[in-house]
Amino acid sequence: MYAPVALRFHTYRLEAGISGQDSVNQGLEYPAMLEWIEAGKRESERMAAFEDWAGRRLLLGKLQS
């Protein structure tokens, strides 16, 4: 599965089915993807427009916890 798509399935907790979930997991376990995710966690710069968008979505219950 294309890595950005796998990440979206994971982030938004989308149903992928059994074989689809295997593809998502493979994409998330790819070494370059793991490095990219870890680099993102270390990133200190925040973009208010995106932070506000995520907060509004969470408050409205659009994203699952």
Beta strands, then each sheet from edge to edge (+ up, - down):
end
